[in-house]
Amino acid sequence: MKRLWMALAAGWACGMAAPGAAAEAYPARPVQIVVPFAPGGAVDVLTRQLAQRLEPRGYTLVVENKPGAGGNIAAGQVARAAPDGYTLLMGTTNTHGINSALYDKLPYDPLRDFAPVGLVADNVVVLLANADFPASTLAEAVSLLKQNPGKYTYGSPGLGTVHQLAMEQLKRAAGLEVVHAPYKGAAPAMADLVAGHVPLMIGGIAPAIPFLASGRVKVLGVANTEKYAALPDVPLFSDVAANVGVRSWIGLFAPAGTPQAVLSRLSEDLRAVLTDASFAQALQPLGMVPIYMTPQAFGDMVAREMPAWRAAVEQSGAKQ
């Protein structure tokens, strides 16, 4: 009888342990990555390429686009999700930097409500001009704009975007008066630039590539703090105005409270993809450079940059 009870107890213990063991086998079901912008944009394309590279490492990934409010809707959704690693956010400089100053109230706390997984890529920000714009270099453009205050307009993907803030930095530092025309995304701004309805546009490089190749658009300058390898001859904003430059990044976040084991697994698999040379080659046409950071380093970077974005928004006067 004693042996029977021992056998039953052992069987019960194994049965109780099984669910726990299964729960630890992350990922045991599909993982959703929420993208805060519409399908077809640079962040969406990056996310889908990353998902394709992660799936052979044991993941089934579902990309969900949740555009609206500069990324706040998507970020709020993930902040409220179960902290189990099955709902992730592809966050950006806006969701975890600019928006905290741009909006009076966010549906999430960008630092407290998220567990950083890792940086994914830096995104190049460029000043573009219509082919007929009477300046072909950044220095020529700055000189022309200084001589004609208020005459020219620049388009951007929207008010309070990293792109607009970069241009506003240049305007202040170089003493320029250029009218801002905010659009609802890069595509309509690019269409008006190509058509000549606006002579200048600040944005990402990806939407401009076909028009650069055909000569209908030209690139004048890079707004990032570092040169973009694919545009080695294009000057930085800081080359014509001191202390001007932005960092536009894209990174992966989980809800706060996600188990450390899950974050470590995601981080390690992210490292494997980001350090693969073929992934860097795939991102180059998008104007992106993959960069691996540990969750701790990525979280520190986000927190460190927050005050600078608040100052940039306040100086620009942008408000939503």
C-alpha positions as CSV (number, residue, x, y, z in Angstrom):
1,M,0.0,0.0,0.0
2,K,2.8,2.4,0.9
3,R,4.4,1.7,-2.5
4,L,1.1,2.4,-4.2
5,W,0.7,5.8,-2.5
6,M,4.3,6.7,-3.4
7,A,3.7,5.8,-7.0
8,L,0.5,7.8,-7.1
9,A,2.3,10.8,-5.5
10,A,5.1,10.6,-8.0
11,G,2.6,10.5,-10.9
12,W,0.7,13.5,-9.5
13,A,3.9,15.5,-9.1
14,C,4.9,14.8,-12.7
15,G,1.4,15.8,-13.9
16,M,1.6,19.1,-11.9
17,A,5.1,19.8,-13.3
18,A,4.1,19.2,-16.9
19,P,2.2,22.5,-17.4
20,G,5.0,24.5,-15.9
21,A,7.6,22.8,-18.1
22,A,5.4,23.5,-21.2
23,A,5.0,27.2,-20.2
24,E,8.8,27.5,-20.1
25,A,9.2,26.3,-23.7
26,Y,9.0,29.8,-25.2
27,P,7.7,30.3,-27.8
28,A,5.0,27.7,-27.6
29,R,2.5,29.6,-29.7
30,P,2.5,32.5,-32.3
31,V,4.1,35.8,-31.3
32,Q,2.4,39.0,-32.4
33,I,4.5,42.0,-33.3
34,V,2.5,45.2,-33.3
35,V,3.6,47.9,-35.8
36,P,2.5,51.5,-35.0
37,F,2.3,52.5,-38.7
38,A,0.4,51.5,-41.8
39,P,1.5,48.5,-44.0
40,G,4.1,49.2,-46.7
41,G,6.1,51.8,-44.7
42,A,9.7,51.4,-43.7
43,V,8.9,50.2,-40.2
44,D,6.4,47.7,-41.5
45,V,8.8,46.4,-44.1
46,L,11.6,46.1,-41.5
47,T,9.4,44.2,-39.1
48,R,8.3,41.7,-41.8
49,Q,11.9,41.1,-42.8
50,L,12.9,40.6,-39.2
51,A,10.0,38.2,-38.7
52,Q,11.2,36.1,-41.7
53,R,14.7,35.9,-40.2
54,L,13.4,34.9,-36.8
55,E,11.0,32.2,-37.8
56,P,13.7,29.6,-38.6
57,R,14.8,30.1,-35.0
58,G,11.6,28.6,-33.7
59,Y,9.0,31.4,-33.9
60,T,5.7,31.8,-35.6
61,L,5.3,35.5,-36.0
62,V,2.2,37.6,-36.8
63,V,2.7,41.2,-37.8
64,E,-0.3,43.5,-36.9
65,N,-0.4,47.1,-38.1
66,K,-2.1,49.5,-35.7
67,P,-1.5,53.0,-37.0
68,G,-2.8,56.2,-35.4
69,A,-1.8,59.0,-33.0
70,G,1.8,58.9,-33.9
71,G,2.2,55.3,-32.7
72,N,0.3,55.9,-29.4
73,I,-2.5,53.5,-30.2
74,A,-0.1,50.5,-30.9
75,A,2.1,51.3,-27.9
76,G,-0.9,51.6,-25.6
77,Q,-2.2,48.2,-26.8
78,V,1.1,46.4,-26.1
79,A,1.6,48.2,-22.7
80,R,-1.7,46.6,-21.6
81,A,-1.0,43.2,-23.0
82,A,-0.1,40.1,-20.9
83,P,3.6,40.2,-20.0
84,D,4.3,36.7,-21.4
85,G,6.4,37.5,-24.5
86,Y,3.6,36.8,-27.0
87,T,2.8,40.5,-27.7
88,L,5.6,42.8,-28.8
89,L,5.9,46.3,-30.1
90,M,8.1,47.6,-32.8
91,G,8.7,50.9,-31.2
92,T,10.3,54.0,-32.6
93,T,11.9,57.3,-31.6
94,N,8.3,58.7,-31.6
95,T,6.7,56.1,-29.4
96,H,9.5,56.1,-26.8
97,G,10.9,59.6,-27.1
98,I,9.2,62.4,-28.9
99,N,5.5,61.6,-28.1
100,S,6.1,62.0,-24.4
101,A,6.6,65.7,-25.0
102,L,4.4,66.1,-28.1
103,Y,1.1,64.9,-26.5
104,D,-0.4,66.2,-23.2
105,K,-1.2,62.7,-22.1
106,L,-0.1,59.2,-23.4
107,P,-2.1,56.0,-22.9
108,Y,1.2,54.4,-21.6
109,D,4.5,55.3,-19.8
110,P,7.3,54.8,-22.3
111,L,9.8,53.8,-19.6
112,R,7.7,52.2,-16.9
113,D,5.2,50.1,-19.0
114,F,7.8,48.3,-21.2
115,A,10.6,45.9,-21.0
116,P,13.2,46.7,-23.7
117,V,14.2,43.7,-25.9
118,G,16.7,45.4,-28.2
119,L,17.5,48.0,-30.8
120,V,16.8,46.8,-34.3
121,A,18.0,49.5,-36.6
122,D,18.9,53.2,-37.1
123,N,17.0,54.9,-39.8
124,V,18.6,57.6,-42.1
125,V,16.8,61.0,-42.3
126,V,17.5,63.1,-45.4
127,L,16.7,66.4,-46.8
128,L,15.4,66.0,-50.4
129,A,14.7,68.5,-53.1
130,N,12.7,68.5,-56.3
131,A,14.9,68.3,-59.4
132,D,14.1,71.9,-60.3
133,F,15.1,73.3,-56.9
134,P,17.9,75.9,-57.7
135,A,20.5,74.3,-55.3
136,S,22.3,71.1,-55.6
137,T,24.2,70.9,-52.4
138,L,23.3,71.4,-48.7
139,A,25.6,74.5,-48.5
140,E,24.0,76.0,-51.6
141,A,20.5,75.3,-50.2
142,V,21.3,76.9,-46.8
143,S,22.6,80.0,-48.6
144,L,19.6,80.2,-50.9
145,L,17.1,79.8,-48.0
146,K,18.9,82.5,-46.1
147,Q,18.6,84.9,-49.0
148,N,14.9,84.1,-49.4
149,P,13.3,84.1,-45.9
150,G,9.8,82.6,-46.0
151,K,9.8,81.9,-49.7
152,Y,10.3,78.2,-49.6
153,T,8.3,75.3,-48.1
154,Y,9.4,71.9,-46.9
155,G,7.2,68.9,-46.5
156,S,7.5,66.2,-43.8
157,P,5.7,62.9,-42.9
158,G,3.9,64.8,-40.1
159,L,4.0,67.3,-37.2
160,G,6.3,66.2,-34.4
161,T,8.0,63.4,-36.4
162,V,11.8,63.0,-36.0
163,H,12.0,64.3,-39.5
164,Q,10.3,67.6,-38.8
165,L,12.3,68.1,-35.6
166,A,15.5,67.6,-37.5
167,M,14.6,70.3,-40.0
168,E,13.5,72.6,-37.2
169,Q,17.0,72.1,-35.6
170,L,18.6,73.1,-38.9
171,K,16.4,76.1,-39.3
172,R,17.2,77.4,-35.8
173,A,21.0,76.7,-36.0
174,A,21.4,78.2,-39.5
175,G,18.9,81.1,-39.1
176,L,16.5,80.0,-41.8
177,E,12.9,80.8,-42.4
178,V,11.3,77.9,-44.2
179,V,7.5,77.1,-44.0
180,H,6.6,73.6,-42.8
181,A,3.9,71.6,-44.6
182,P,3.0,68.6,-42.6
183,Y,1.6,65.5,-44.4
184,K,-0.1,62.4,-43.2
185,G,2.8,60.1,-43.9
186,A,5.8,60.0,-46.2
187,A,3.9,58.8,-49.4
188,P,1.8,62.0,-50.0
189,A,4.7,64.2,-49.1
190,M,6.9,62.4,-51.6
191,A,4.2,62.7,-54.3
192,D,4.0,66.4,-53.9
193,L,7.8,66.7,-53.9
194,V,8.1,64.9,-57.1
195,A,5.2,66.9,-58.6
196,G,6.9,70.1,-57.6
197,H,4.1,71.3,-55.2
198,V,6.7,71.5,-52.5
199,P,10.4,72.1,-53.3
200,L,11.9,70.4,-50.3
201,M,11.0,67.4,-48.1
202,I,12.6,65.9,-45.0
203,G,12.0,62.2,-44.6
204,G,13.4,58.7,-44.9
205,I,15.4,57.6,-48.0
206,A,13.3,54.5,-48.9
207,P,10.3,56.3,-50.5
208,A,12.8,58.5,-52.5
209,I,14.9,55.7,-54.1
210,P,13.0,55.3,-57.4
211,F,12.9,59.1,-57.9
212,L,16.5,59.5,-57.0
213,A,17.4,56.9,-59.7
214,S,15.3,58.7,-62.3
215,G,16.7,62.1,-61.4
216,R,13.3,63.6,-60.4
217,V,14.5,64.1,-56.8
218,K,17.9,64.9,-55.3
219,V,19.3,64.4,-51.8
220,L,20.9,67.4,-50.2
221,G,21.9,66.3,-46.7
222,V,21.7,63.7,-44.0
223,A,20.2,64.8,-40.7
224,N,21.7,62.0,-38.6
225,T,24.6,62.5,-36.3
226,E,26.7,60.0,-38.4
227,K,27.2,59.5,-42.1
228,Y,25.2,56.9,-43.9
229,A,27.5,54.5,-45.7
230,A,25.3,54.3,-48.8
231,L,25.5,58.1,-49.2
232,P,29.2,58.8,-48.5
233,D,29.4,62.0,-50.4
234,V,26.2,63.6,-48.9
235,P,27.1,66.1,-46.1
236,L,25.6,66.0,-42.6
237,F,23.5,68.8,-41.3
238,S,26.2,69.4,-38.8
239,D,28.6,70.2,-41.6
240,V,26.8,73.5,-42.2
241,A,25.3,74.1,-38.7
242,A,27.1,73.1,-35.5
243,N,25.4,70.8,-33.0
244,V,22.6,69.7,-35.4
245,G,21.7,66.1,-35.7
246,V,19.1,63.4,-34.7
247,R,19.0,59.7,-34.2
248,S,16.0,57.9,-35.7
249,W,15.9,54.4,-34.3
250,I,13.5,51.4,-34.4
251,G,13.5,48.8,-31.6
252,L,11.6,45.9,-30.0
253,F,9.7,46.1,-26.7
254,A,7.7,43.7,-24.6
255,P,5.3,44.7,-21.8
256,A,6.8,45.4,-18.4
257,G,6.9,42.3,-16.3
258,T,7.9,39.9,-19.1
259,P,10.0,37.1,-17.6
260,Q,13.7,37.6,-17.9
261,A,14.1,34.2,-19.5
262,V,11.8,35.3,-22.4
263,L,13.7,38.6,-22.8
264,S,17.0,36.7,-22.9
265,R,15.8,34.3,-25.5
266,L,14.4,37.2,-27.7
267,S,17.6,39.2,-27.3
268,E,19.8,36.3,-28.3
269,D,17.8,35.5,-31.4
270,L,17.7,39.2,-32.3
271,R,21.5,39.3,-32.0
272,A,21.8,36.4,-34.4
273,V,19.7,38.1,-37.0
274,L,21.2,41.6,-36.6
275,T,24.8,40.5,-36.9
276,D,24.1,38.6,-40.1
277,A,25.7,40.5,-43.0
278,S,22.9,39.5,-45.4
279,F,20.3,41.2,-43.1
280,A,22.4,44.5,-43.3
281,Q,22.4,44.1,-47.1
282,A,18.6,43.7,-47.1
283,L,18.1,46.8,-45.1
284,Q,20.3,49.1,-47.0
285,P,17.7,50.0,-49.7
286,L,15.4,51.0,-46.8
287,G,18.0,53.4,-45.5
288,M,18.5,51.4,-42.3
289,V,21.5,50.1,-40.5
290,P,21.0,47.1,-38.1
291,I,22.5,47.6,-34.6
292,Y,22.4,45.0,-31.8
293,M,22.1,46.2,-28.2
294,T,21.4,44.2,-25.1
295,P,18.0,44.9,-23.4
296,Q,19.8,46.8,-20.6
297,A,21.8,49.0,-23.1
298,F,18.8,49.7,-25.2
299,G,16.7,50.7,-22.2
300,D,19.5,53.0,-21.0
301,M,19.7,54.6,-24.4
302,V,15.9,55.3,-24.5
303,A,15.9,56.8,-21.0
304,R,19.0,58.9,-21.8
305,E,17.6,60.4,-25.0
306,M,14.2,61.3,-23.5
307,P,15.2,64.8,-22.1
308,A,16.8,65.7,-25.4
309,W,13.6,64.9,-27.3
310,R,11.5,66.9,-24.8
311,A,13.8,69.9,-25.4
312,A,13.6,69.4,-29.2
313,V,9.8,69.4,-29.2
314,E,9.6,72.4,-26.9
315,Q,12.0,74.4,-29.1
316,S,10.0,73.4,-32.3
317,G,6.7,74.5,-30.8
318,A,5.1,71.3,-32.1
319,K,2.0,70.1,-30.2
320,Q,-0.7,67.5,-30.8
